[in-house]
């Protein structure tokens, strides 16, 4: 499926590149480099900026930036900007004591480690060039970047928290002194003391803020789901204007899919959102899957939802997650029940039960869910719950 340019994503990519140039200009000015050298730094930054934008888009296509294209790019820029401020302030710090480790850990809190690492290698190189640092100081900051990104992976694990804080403190306190000794062949108690103070401050800040940042990121994603599921959301309004019947079907798919997700231990919010927008592409024509993907990408929907729409009815791709399988089976079942109820009045609940058994068994036997990760046990749980929950499958027409 061909990707498309989304304004908000393009906007944040521009901010990212401008932040890189701003950092380069600040380092050049504070370090007092000559104009010709500043131009060289800016050319270097332009090369890195182009490469980094390509890298971000590559990671997005691979699913590393996978939740909310708008929010996640905003978080990447936020981490990049705050880290650039810390690294710029590093000009004021003594040699071997630049706050590179703190900046790397902070950046990782706002993005993935594989995104933070190249940024801070670039930041460190530029800082060392501007400050005319020795090779030992450059090597120290490179190790700080790597160690900071590695440690950031474990920040959310409570069982690792004591070890995490201890290792972070030791790295920050001891490594500057070790590299200072290799560079000067003498012990510096001042460097050791300053490293310990910096390490204690970093551990305190990580304890205080990093979990909050992770919680804020999750909260931002939850707000996005709440926003797109609101009846006043513009895409919901467009679907309602297109067809009242389609809108009612979408609401019912969202309700039933969310219920089934709870039974099967899948993500309820993803199932509800994907269920509601499963057929959104119909408002622009028959190519439901392709139209739906384009509409949701334009609106910066969570990637998990877009992926399910891309797997609509198995036309482009087969369901690859349990959430996608659930939405598919619920949508297909409800469409069949709606057709039958519009043609004739079912004689008994037994007939509806048979339709449920027959429809879901046909889907399962077709092999469409083979790559979804939905186990047979969970499939049977969903099927039995749908049979026993007659009220859940009732449409507005049934209650009138």
C-alpha positions as CSV (number, residue, x, y, z in Angstrom):
1,X,0.0,0.0,0.0
2,X,1.5,3.3,-1.1
3,X,2.2,5.7,1.8
4,X,1.1,9.3,1.7
5,X,2.4,12.6,3.1
6,X,0.6,13.7,6.3
7,X,0.8,17.4,7.2
8,X,1.2,16.9,10.9
9,X,4.0,14.3,10.4
10,X,5.7,16.6,7.9
11,X,5.4,19.5,10.4
12,X,7.1,17.6,13.2
13,X,9.9,16.3,10.8
14,X,10.6,19.9,9.9
15,X,10.7,20.8,13.6
16,X,13.2,18.0,14.2
17,X,15.5,19.2,11.4
18,X,15.3,22.8,12.6
19,X,16.1,21.7,16.2
20,X,19.2,19.9,14.8
21,X,20.3,23.1,13.0
22,X,19.5,25.2,16.1
23,X,21.7,22.9,18.3
24,X,24.6,23.2,15.8
25,X,24.3,27.0,15.7
26,X,24.2,27.2,19.5
27,X,27.2,25.0,19.9
28,X,29.1,27.0,17.3
29,X,28.3,30.4,18.9
30,X,29.0,29.3,22.5
31,X,32.2,27.6,21.6
32,X,33.3,30.6,19.5
33,X,34.2,28.8,16.3
34,X,35.1,30.6,13.1
35,X,32.5,31.2,10.4
36,X,34.0,28.8,8.0
37,X,34.0,26.1,10.6
38,X,30.4,26.8,11.5
39,X,29.5,26.4,7.8
40,X,31.2,23.0,7.9
41,X,29.2,22.0,11.0
42,X,26.0,23.1,9.3
43,X,26.8,21.0,6.2
44,X,27.5,18.1,8.6
45,X,24.1,18.7,10.3
46,X,22.3,18.9,7.0
47,X,23.7,15.5,6.0
48,X,22.7,14.0,9.4
49,X,19.3,15.6,9.2
50,X,18.4,14.1,5.9
51,X,19.7,10.7,7.0
52,X,17.8,10.9,10.3
53,X,14.5,11.8,8.6
54,X,15.0,8.8,6.3
55,X,15.7,6.7,9.4
56,X,12.6,7.9,11.2
57,X,10.4,7.1,8.2
58,X,12.0,3.8,7.8
59,X,11.4,2.9,11.5
60,X,7.8,4.1,11.2
61,X,7.2,1.8,8.2
62,X,8.7,-1.1,10.2
63,X,6.3,-0.3,13.1
64,X,8.9,1.0,15.6
65,X,6.9,4.3,15.7
66,X,3.7,2.4,15.8
67,X,1.0,3.9,18.0
68,X,-0.1,7.3,17.0
69,X,1.8,8.9,14.1
70,X,1.0,12.4,15.2
71,X,1.7,12.0,18.9
72,X,4.8,9.8,18.5
73,X,6.5,12.2,16.2
74,X,5.7,15.0,18.6
75,X,7.2,13.0,21.4
76,X,10.4,12.4,19.4
77,X,10.7,16.1,18.7
78,X,10.1,16.9,22.4
79,X,12.8,14.6,23.5
80,X,15.2,15.9,20.8
81,X,14.6,19.5,21.8
82,X,15.0,19.0,25.5
83,X,18.1,16.9,25.0
84,X,19.6,19.6,22.7
85,X,19.1,22.2,25.6
86,X,20.9,19.9,28.0
87,X,23.7,19.2,25.6
88,X,24.1,22.9,24.8
89,X,24.4,23.6,28.5
90,X,27.2,21.1,28.5
91,X,29.4,23.8,27.1
92,X,29.5,25.2,30.7
93,X,30.5,21.9,32.3
94,X,34.1,20.8,32.9
95,X,35.8,18.3,30.6
96,X,34.8,14.6,31.1
97,X,31.6,15.9,33.0
98,X,29.3,16.9,30.1
99,X,25.7,15.8,30.8
100,X,25.7,13.4,27.9
101,X,24.3,10.5,29.8
102,X,21.5,12.5,31.3
103,X,20.5,13.8,27.8
104,X,20.6,10.2,26.3
105,X,18.4,8.8,29.1
106,X,16.0,11.7,28.7
107,X,15.7,11.2,25.0
108,X,15.0,7.5,25.5
109,X,12.1,8.4,27.7
110,X,10.4,10.2,24.8
111,X,11.3,7.7,22.1
112,X,12.8,4.4,21.3
113,X,16.4,3.6,22.1
114,X,17.2,3.0,18.4
115,X,16.1,6.5,17.7
116,X,17.8,8.2,20.6
117,X,21.2,6.6,20.0
118,X,22.1,8.1,16.6
119,X,20.9,11.5,17.8
120,X,23.2,11.5,20.8
121,X,26.1,10.2,18.9
122,X,25.7,13.2,16.6
123,X,25.2,15.6,19.6
124,X,28.3,14.3,21.3
125,X,30.4,14.5,18.1
126,X,29.4,18.1,17.5
127,X,30.0,19.1,21.2
128,X,33.4,17.5,21.2
129,X,34.4,19.2,17.9
130,X,33.2,22.6,19.2
131,X,35.0,22.2,22.6
132,X,38.2,20.8,21.0
133,X,37.9,17.7,23.2
134,X,40.5,15.0,23.4
135,X,39.9,11.6,21.9
136,X,39.4,10.2,25.4
137,X,36.6,12.6,26.2
138,X,35.0,11.8,22.8
139,X,35.2,8.0,23.6
140,X,33.6,8.6,27.0
141,X,30.6,10.4,25.6
142,X,30.2,7.7,23.0
143,X,30.1,5.1,25.7
144,X,27.6,7.3,27.7
145,X,25.3,7.3,24.7
146,X,25.4,3.6,24.3
147,X,25.1,2.8,28.1
148,X,22.3,5.4,28.5
149,X,20.2,3.9,25.7
150,X,20.8,0.3,27.1
151,X,19.8,1.3,30.6
152,X,16.7,3.1,29.4
153,X,15.2,-0.2,28.2
154,X,14.8,-1.4,31.8
155,X,13.5,1.8,33.3
156,X,9.9,0.6,33.4
157,X,10.7,-2.7,35.1
158,X,10.1,-2.5,38.9
159,X,12.1,-5.6,39.7
160,X,15.1,-4.0,38.0
161,X,14.7,-0.5,39.6
162,X,17.3,-0.8,42.4
163,X,19.9,-2.3,40.1
164,X,19.0,0.2,37.4
165,X,19.6,3.2,39.7
166,X,22.8,1.7,41.2
167,X,24.3,1.0,37.7
168,X,23.3,4.4,36.5
169,X,25.0,6.1,39.5
170,X,28.2,4.0,39.1
171,X,28.5,4.7,35.4
172,X,28.0,8.4,35.9
173,X,30.4,8.6,38.9
174,X,33.2,6.3,37.8
175,X,33.5,6.5,34.0
176,X,34.6,10.2,33.9
177,X,37.4,9.5,36.4
178,X,38.5,6.4,34.5
179,X,38.8,8.2,31.2
180,X,40.4,11.3,32.9
181,X,43.0,9.0,34.3
182,X,43.7,7.4,30.9
183,X,44.1,10.8,29.4
184,X,46.3,12.4,32.1
185,X,47.8,9.5,34.0
186,X,46.8,11.0,37.3
187,X,43.9,10.7,39.8
188,X,41.4,13.6,40.0
189,X,39.4,13.5,43.2
190,X,37.5,16.5,42.0
191,X,36.4,14.7,38.8
192,X,35.4,11.7,41.0
193,X,33.4,13.9,43.4
194,X,31.7,15.9,40.6
195,X,30.8,12.6,38.8
196,X,29.2,11.2,41.9
197,X,27.2,14.4,42.4
198,X,26.1,14.3,38.8
199,X,25.2,10.6,39.1
200,X,23.1,11.2,42.3
201,X,21.3,14.0,40.6
202,X,20.6,11.9,37.5
203,X,19.3,9.0,39.5
204,X,17.0,11.4,41.4
205,X,15.6,12.9,38.2
206,X,15.1,9.6,36.6
207,X,13.2,8.3,39.7
208,X,11.2,11.5,39.7
209,X,10.3,12.0,36.0
210,X,11.0,9.1,33.7
211,X,8.1,6.9,34.8
212,X,5.8,10.0,34.6
213,X,6.9,10.6,31.0
214,X,6.1,7.0,30.1
215,X,2.7,7.4,31.8
216,X,2.1,10.6,29.9
217,X,2.9,8.9,26.6
218,X,0.3,6.2,27.4
219,X,-2.2,8.8,28.5
220,X,-1.7,10.6,25.2
221,X,-2.5,7.5,23.3
222,X,-5.6,6.8,25.4
223,X,-6.8,10.4,24.7
224,X,-6.4,9.7,21.0
225,X,-8.6,6.6,21.2
226,X,-11.2,8.5,23.2
227,X,-11.2,11.3,20.7
228,X,-11.7,9.1,17.6
229,X,-14.5,7.1,19.3
230,X,-16.4,10.3,20.2
231,X,-19.6,10.7,18.2
232,X,-18.6,14.3,17.4
233,X,-15.4,13.2,15.7
234,X,-15.5,14.4,12.1
235,X,-15.0,10.9,10.5
236,X,-17.8,9.5,12.6
237,X,-20.0,12.4,11.4
238,X,-19.1,11.7,7.8
239,X,-20.0,8.1,8.2
240,X,-23.3,9.0,9.8
241,X,-24.1,11.4,7.0
242,X,-23.2,8.8,4.4
243,X,-25.5,6.2,5.8
244,X,-27.4,5.8,9.0
245,X,-27.4,2.1,8.5
246,X,-23.6,1.9,8.1
247,X,-23.1,4.1,11.2
248,X,-25.4,1.8,13.2
249,X,-23.5,-1.2,12.0
250,X,-20.1,0.4,12.9
251,X,-21.3,1.2,16.4
252,X,-22.5,-2.4,16.9
253,X,-19.2,-3.9,15.5
254,X,-17.3,-1.7,17.9
255,X,-19.4,-2.8,20.9
256,X,-19.3,-6.5,20.1
257,X,-15.6,-6.5,19.1
258,X,-14.7,-4.8,22.4
259,X,-16.7,-7.4,24.3
260,X,-15.0,-10.3,22.4
261,X,-11.6,-8.7,23.0
262,X,-12.3,-8.7,26.7
263,X,-13.3,-12.4,26.6
264,X,-10.2,-13.3,24.6
265,X,-7.7,-11.2,26.5
266,X,-7.1,-8.9,23.5
267,X,-6.9,-5.1,23.4
268,X,-10.4,-3.7,23.8
269,X,-9.7,-0.2,22.7
270,X,-8.0,-1.3,19.5
271,X,-10.9,-3.7,18.7
272,X,-13.5,-1.0,19.4
273,X,-11.8,1.7,17.3
274,X,-10.9,-0.7,14.4
275,X,-14.4,-2.2,14.6
276,X,-16.0,1.2,14.3
277,X,-13.8,2.3,11.4
278,X,-13.5,-1.1,9.7
279,X,-15.7,0.0,6.7
280,X,-14.9,3.7,6.8
281,X,-13.5,3.5,3.3
282,X,-17.0,2.9,1.9
283,X,-17.8,6.6,2.1
284,X,-15.4,7.1,-0.8
285,X,-16.1,4.1,-3.0
286,X,-15.8,0.4,-3.4
287,X,-12.1,0.0,-2.6
288,X,-13.0,-0.1,1.1
289,X,-9.6,-1.2,2.4
290,X,-7.5,1.2,0.4
291,X,-9.8,4.2,1.0
292,X,-10.0,3.4,4.7
293,X,-6.2,3.3,5.0
294,X,-5.8,6.6,3.2
295,X,-8.5,8.3,5.4
296,X,-7.0,7.0,8.7
297,X,-3.4,7.8,7.7
298,X,-4.5,11.3,6.8
299,X,-6.0,11.7,10.3
300,X,-3.0,10.2,12.0
301,X,-4.8,7.2,13.5
302,X,-2.9,4.8,15.8
303,X,-0.9,2.4,13.7
304,X,-2.6,-0.7,15.3
305,X,-5.9,0.5,14.0
306,X,-4.6,1.3,10.5
307,X,-3.1,-2.2,10.4
308,X,-6.4,-3.8,11.0
309,X,-8.1,-1.7,8.3
310,X,-5.4,-2.7,5.9
311,X,-6.4,-6.3,6.6
312,X,-10.1,-5.6,6.0
313,X,-11.8,-8.8,4.9
314,X,-8.5,-10.3,3.9
315,X,-8.5,-8.4,0.6
316,X,-5.0,-7.0,0.9
317,X,-3.5,-8.9,3.8
318,X,-4.8,-11.7,6.1
319,X,-5.4,-10.8,9.7
320,X,-2.1,-10.7,11.5
321,X,-3.2,-10.1,15.1
322,X,-5.9,-11.5,17.4
323,X,-7.6,-8.0,17.4
324,X,-7.8,-8.1,13.6
325,X,-9.3,-11.6,13.6
326,X,-11.9,-10.5,16.2
327,X,-13.0,-7.5,14.2
328,X,-13.2,-9.5,11.0
329,X,-15.4,-12.2,12.5
330,X,-17.7,-9.8,14.3
331,X,-18.1,-7.6,11.2
332,X,-18.9,-10.6,9.0
333,X,-21.3,-12.2,11.5
334,X,-23.2,-9.0,12.1
335,X,-23.5,-8.3,8.3
336,X,-25.0,-11.8,7.9
337,X,-27.4,-11.4,10.8
338,X,-28.5,-8.0,9.5
339,X,-29.2,-9.4,6.0
340,X,-31.2,-12.4,7.4
341,X,-33.2,-10.2,9.8
342,X,-34.1,-7.8,7.0
343,X,-35.5,-10.6,4.8
344,X,-37.4,-12.6,7.4
345,X,-38.2,-12.9,11.1
346,X,-36.2,-15.7,12.6
347,X,-38.4,-18.3,14.1
348,X,-36.4,-18.9,17.3
349,X,-33.1,-18.2,19.0
350,X,-32.0,-21.7,17.9
351,X,-31.8,-20.4,14.3
352,X,-29.6,-17.4,15.3
353,X,-27.4,-19.8,17.2
354,X,-26.9,-21.9,14.1
355,X,-26.0,-18.9,12.0
356,X,-23.4,-17.9,14.6
357,X,-21.9,-21.5,14.7
358,X,-22.0,-21.8,10.9
359,X,-20.5,-18.4,10.1
360,X,-17.7,-18.5,12.6
361,X,-16.8,-22.2,11.8
362,X,-16.6,-21.3,8.1
363,X,-14.2,-18.5,8.9
364,X,-12.1,-20.7,11.0
365,X,-12.0,-23.5,8.5
366,X,-11.0,-21.2,5.7
367,X,-7.7,-20.5,7.4
368,X,-8.0,-16.8,7.4
369,X,-7.0,-16.6,11.0
370,X,-4.0,-18.9,10.7
371,X,-1.5,-16.0,11.0
372,X,-3.4,-14.0,13.6
373,X,-2.2,-15.7,16.7
374,X,-5.8,-16.3,17.8
375,X,-5.7,-19.7,19.4
376,X,-8.5,-22.3,18.9
377,X,-9.3,-22.1,22.6
378,X,-9.9,-18.3,22.5
379,X,-11.8,-18.7,19.3
380,X,-14.2,-21.2,20.9
381,X,-14.6,-18.9,23.9
382,X,-15.6,-16.0,21.7
383,X,-18.0,-18.2,19.7
384,X,-19.7,-19.6,22.9
385,X,-20.0,-16.1,24.4
386,X,-21.7,-14.8,21.3
387,X,-24.2,-17.6,21.3
388,X,-25.1,-17.0,24.9
389,X,-25.2,-13.2,24.7
390,X,-28.3,-12.8,22.4
391,X,-28.9,-9.2,23.6
392,X,-25.4,-8.2,22.5
393,X,-26.2,-9.0,18.8
394,X,-29.5,-7.1,18.8
395,X,-29.6,-4.2,16.4
396,X,-31.7,-1.0,16.8
397,X,-34.2,-2.6,14.4
398,X,-34.7,-5.5,16.8
399,X,-35.5,-3.3,19.8
400,X,-38.1,-1.2,18.0
